[in-house]
Amino acid sequence: MPPDASAAVLNAARAAFASRGYAVTTVKSVAAAAGVAPAVVKSLYANKERLFTAAMRLPFDPADAVPELLAPGLEGMGERLVRLTLALVSDDAVRRDLVRVLRSDAAAGAAIDGSAVDQVRAMTEFMSASVLDRVVAALGVPDARLRGSVISSYLMGIVMSRYVVKMEPLASASDDEIVAMVAPAIQALLDPTVNRKGRT
């Protein structure tokens, strides 16, 4: 293995996920961009989820949390998902990465540039594929893919508004305040007895 293979792979993965998103990016395409064989990437990172976690410098692999999320059952799942999302951005380095994508020197309040949208899209796709699709499928939720994508979009919207745009008073609210307001909506989306129109 080339001595700088790990750094090359991470740099290539970071660029690929940011420009193409999580769903489209493959281990093979990252390997090609890094100038190494796919086997080298797989020897460093067992799968695309682990590669994404390392490339985006997440403090832990959210996919590893799925069994723990599911163990208590449906009750309280909304709160657990919100807390998991907030924990992902509790690390200073991850927050800096989110803010870093705002590369424009425009004055405060200017439109968010495309790189920020790409970064959030990649994170949203990752959360959907690695966590929420598995959670809603295990719970037997109807329209599981749709609900999973709505939930991931909602949660990443909170992250974007709180840490990147820094919208007040959301930016200054405590985690507990955010959980108290957001978790019930997530819980309702996870309830298999409630259809998309809100009727039981």
N, C-alpha and C positions, 0 to 999 in steps of 0.2 A: 504494500500500500504506500503511495507517495506520502512523504512526511506532512505535507500541507493539505492532504485530501479532506480532512475533517472541516477545516476552515473553508475550503473551496466549495464543499457540498453545502454547508450552511449558508454561505453567501449566495450560491445559485438558488437554493431553496427559498431563501428570503425574497429574492428578486422575482422568482416564478410565482410564489403565492401572492405577492403584492400586485403583480401585473396581470396574472391570469385567474387568480382565485384558487380556492382549495379544491373544488370539484374537478376542474379541468387538469390541474397539475398532476403529473405522474412521477413516480420514482425514476422511471426511465428517462423522462425529459430533464429532470434535475441532474441525473448522472451525466447526461450528454452535455448540459450547460457547464457542469463542473469539470468536464474532461476526464471522467473516470467511468469504469464499468458499473452497471446497475448493481452487481454483486458487492461492490465496494460500499455503496450507499446502504444496502441491506445489512452489511456486516456492522455498520455503525448505528443504524436505526432500523429496528425490526419491521416497521411498516410506515406508511405515510403519516399516520397520526403522530407517531413518535418523532418523525422528521419535522412535522409542523410545530410540535411543542418545542423542540430544540431551536428551530429556526426563528420562531417568534418569541423565544426566551420566556415562555410561560413558566410560572413558578411550580406547576405540577401538570400532569397529563389529565385533563378533564375526563377522558375516556376511562381512566382507572377508577373514577368516582362513581361510575354507573351502578355497579353492584351495591355500593353503600347507599346511593340514592333510592334504589328500588327496595332495599331490605325492609324498611318500615311500612311499605305499601303506599297507597294513594294518599292517605291522610298526611298533610304537611308537605307534600311534594312541591307545591308552589313555593313555599318558603325555602326549601332546600335548594331548589334551582336558582332562586334569586341570590341566595348566599354564596352558592358556588360561583356564579357569575361575578359577584363583587369580589370574591377571593381571588379570581383570576387577575384582576387589575389592582389588587392590593399591593403588588410589588412595584417599587419605584421604577425599575427598568422597563417593565411592561408599559406603565403609564407614559414614560418618556418615549417609547416607541410609537404609541398612539399619537402623542402630540407631535412627534418628529415628522409625521406625514404631512403636517400643515407647513409646507415649505415656503409658502408665499409670504412676502414682506408686506402684504396689504394691511391696511389699518384694521383694527378690531371691528368685527362685524361683517367683514368681507366674506364672500361665498367660500365655502370649503372646496379645496381643489380636488382634482380627480384622484390623486394618490391617496387621499384620506378615504374616499369612497371605496377604492380598491382594497385598502387595508381592512376596512370594516366588512366589506363583502367576503373577503377571505376568512375572517374570524367567524362571521355568521354562518358561512357554509360549513366550516369545521365544527362549530357547535351543533349544527343541525345533524350532520352526518355521524359525528362521533358520540354525541350525548343524547340529544332530544329525539332523534328518530328511534333510537334504542329504547328510550324511556317510554315514549307513547306507544310503541309497538308492544312492549311488555305489559303495559296497563290495559291493552285492548281498546284503546281510544278509537272511535270512528274518525274517518278522514285524518288518519294519523300523520301523514306527510304534510298535509296542509296545516294542521294544528301545530306540528313541530316547527314549521317554517315561520308561522305567525309568532310563536313563543320566542324563537331565537331572534327574530327581527325586533320584537318588543324589548328583549333584554339587551341586545346590542345597541338599540336606540337609547336606552338608559345610560349605558356606558359612554356612548358618543356624546350625549348631552351633558353628562356630569363631568367627564374627564377631558374631553377635547374641546367642545364648545364652551364648557364651564358655565352653563346656564344656571342662574340663581332663581330661587333658593335651592335648586336641586344639588348644585355643586357643594353647598355647605351643609346639606342634610346629613345626618348620621346614617350608617348602614341600617340600623334598626328602623329608622323612620322610612327609609326607602322600602325595606322589606314589608313593613306594615301596610304600605300603600299599593305595592306592586304584586305581592304574593297572592292576594285574593283573585286578581284577574288571571294570573297564571294557573291557579288552582281550578278555576272555572273552565279554562280551556282543556285541562287535563281530565276533567270529569267525564267518563264515558256515558253517563246518563243524560248529559246535556248536549243537544245537537247544536249545529252552527248558528241557528236562529235563537238560541237561548231557551228553547222550550224543553222540558223534561219529558 
